Amino acid sequence: MFDVFTEEIEVQIKKGISNLYWYLGDLKKAWLRSGVDERIVERLFSLRHDDKSKLSKRQLMDKLYEELRKSKQSAIKNSNYRCNKTNIKT
């Protein structure tokens, strides 16, 4: 998998998206409306800092981004495994 954006651009995109939503609840609703799995949403919104405070909108966007990258990489690995198993080259 290759990266389309530089790290600096990714940071600006996540910061911009997180600022679109004034309340955390609005961000949560937007994720659900856009098709993010409800279990992922609930797990990320239940994360807390060591002092038990909630993550900021920006921190939640970072976590979602990490989750999506992780699941994408896993899907690619599984796809490559299935193709290699059937002697199809990718």
ABEGO torsion letter per residue (X at the ends): XBBABBAAAAAAAAAAAAAABABAAAAAAAAAAAGBBAAAAAAAAABBBAAGBBBBAAAAAAAAAAAAAAAAAAAAAAAAAAAAAAGBBX
